[in-house]
Amino acid sequence: EGTLEPWMLAACEARSRNLLLGQALTATSSSVNGGDVAQNAFDGFESTRCMCKNDDPAPALTVELKKPIPASTLVLNTHCTSPALLGIHDRITRISVRVNRAKEPIEAEADPDELEPITIALGKGASVQRLEIRILGRAQGTQWPGYAGFTEVARER
């Protein structure tokens, strides 16, 4: 605790690189915990979140853009936004991302540091109009087991 990690500097400037901000889009999720709706993961604010219900066995978040945008990287910020929240909710350990209804999703492991965003390379020149993000694995939280989600989903060049 108290260590400046290399990913933290990039995270401080992430909003300025987010190609999703201001885009016309529709976001849906497999379940919703109270007011933690899917749209919150695309509003540009780390203080809001999209969170699944605790009994959702296969949480998913889908976004469809009105028109495609170029993006080479997808950045997923999990619902844990401060050291005080570490371990309270389920920690996302593995995800899959299906781009534009591709047959095969991209799978990725999350860093054990749940504060670190999950970064997925989409490839140079990728044009993205639809994303389906699935939580494939999670470690049980201590106070709110079953709940997991994202504060922000961003696309970057």
C-alpha positions in Angstrom: 0.0 0.0 0.0 1.2 3.5 -0.8 3.3 2.4 -3.8 3.0 4.1 -7.1 2.6 1.4 -9.6 3.3 2.0 -13.4 -0.3 1.5 -14.4 -1.5 4.2 -12.1 0.0 7.1 -14.2 -1.8 5.8 -17.3 -5.0 5.4 -15.3 -4.9 9.1 -14.2 -5.1 10.2 -17.9 -7.4 7.5 -19.1 -10.5 9.7 -19.5 -8.8 11.8 -22.1 -8.1 8.7 -24.2 -11.6 7.1 -23.9 -13.1 7.0 -27.4 -16.5 6.0 -26.0 -17.2 9.3 -24.3 -19.9 11.2 -26.1 -20.8 8.3 -28.4 -24.4 7.3 -29.0 -24.6 3.8 -27.5 -27.0 1.3 -25.8 -25.7 -0.7 -22.8 -27.4 -3.7 -21.3 -26.5 -6.2 -18.6 -27.6 -9.7 -17.6 -28.7 -8.4 -14.2 -28.7 -5.1 -12.3 -28.0 -4.5 -8.6 -30.2 -1.6 -7.5 -29.3 1.6 -9.4 -25.9 0.2 -10.7 -27.2 0.0 -14.3 -25.1 -0.9 -17.4 -25.1 2.7 -18.7 -22.9 3.7 -15.7 -20.0 1.8 -17.1 -19.9 4.2 -20.1 -20.5 7.6 -18.4 -16.9 8.6 -17.9 -17.1 8.6 -14.1 -15.3 6.3 -11.8 -17.8 7.2 -9.0 -20.6 5.2 -10.8 -20.7 1.6 -11.6 -22.5 -1.3 -13.3 -22.9 -4.2 -10.9 -24.6 -7.6 -11.3 -26.9 -9.1 -8.8 -25.3 -11.5 -6.4 -27.2 -14.5 -7.8 -26.2 -13.9 -11.4 -24.2 -17.0 -12.4 -22.9 -15.6 -15.6 -22.7 -11.8 -15.5 -22.5 -10.1 -18.9 -22.4 -6.5 -20.1 -23.1 -5.6 -23.7 -22.7 -2.3 -25.5 -23.8 -1.4 -29.0 -22.6 1.8 -30.6 -24.7 3.7 -33.2 -21.6 3.7 -35.5 -18.3 1.9 -35.3 -15.2 3.5 -33.8 -11.6 2.6 -34.2 -9.9 1.1 -31.2 -6.8 -0.9 -30.5 -7.3 -1.4 -26.8 -10.1 -2.1 -24.4 -9.7 -1.0 -20.7 -12.0 -2.3 -18.0 -12.0 -0.7 -14.6 -13.5 -3.0 -12.1 -15.9 -1.8 -9.3 -13.1 -1.6 -6.8 -11.9 2.0 -6.9 -10.0 2.5 -3.6 -8.0 0.4 -1.1 -10.9 0.7 1.4 -13.0 -1.4 -1.0 -10.4 -4.2 -1.6 -12.0 -7.6 -1.1 -15.5 -6.4 -0.1 -17.2 -7.4 -3.4 -16.2 -10.4 -5.6 -12.9 -9.8 -7.3 -13.1 -10.4 -11.1 -10.4 -12.9 -12.0 -11.2 -13.8 -15.6 -13.2 -12.2 -18.4 -14.1 -12.7 -22.0 -14.8 -10.1 -24.7 -16.6 -10.8 -27.9 -16.0 -8.0 -30.5 -18.6 -7.4 -33.2 -20.3 -10.8 -32.7 -17.0 -12.7 -33.5 -17.2 -16.4 -33.2 -14.4 -16.6 -30.7 -14.1 -14.3 -27.7 -10.9 -12.9 -26.4 -10.2 -14.2 -22.9 -8.1 -12.4 -20.3 -6.9 -12.9 -16.7 -7.3 -9.9 -14.3 -4.3 -8.8 -12.3 -4.5 -9.9 -8.6 -4.4 -6.2 -7.7 -8.1 -5.5 -8.1 -7.4 -1.7 -8.4 -5.5 -2.3 -11.7 -7.6 -2.0 -14.8 -7.9 -5.0 -17.1 -6.4 -4.1 -20.5 -7.1 -6.1 -23.6 -5.4 -5.6 -27.0 -7.9 -5.6 -29.8 -5.4 -5.3 -32.6 -4.3 -2.3 -34.7 -7.0 -0.8 -36.9 -9.9 -2.6 -35.1 -13.3 -1.1 -35.8 -15.7 -1.8 -33.0 -19.4 -1.4 -32.9 -20.5 -4.1 -30.4 -18.8 -5.6 -27.3 -20.0 -8.4 -25.1 -18.1 -8.6 -21.8 -18.6 -11.7 -19.6 -17.2 -12.3 -16.2 -15.9 -15.9 -16.3 -14.2 -16.1 -12.9 -14.3 -14.3 -9.6 -13.0 -14.6 -6.1 -15.7 -14.3 -3.4 -15.9 -11.0 -1.5 -16.0 -10.8 2.2 -18.9 -8.5 2.8 -20.9 -8.5 -0.5 -20.3 -12.0 -2.0 -21.6 -12.5 -5.5 -21.6 -8.8 -6.5 -19.1 -7.8 -9.3 -19.0 -5.2 -12.1 -17.2 -2.3 -13.7 -17.0 1.4 -13.0 -15.8 2.3 -16.5 -15.3 0.6 -19.9 -13.1 2.5 -22.3 -11.8 2.1 -25.8 -8.5 3.6 -26.7 -6.4 4.0 -29.9 
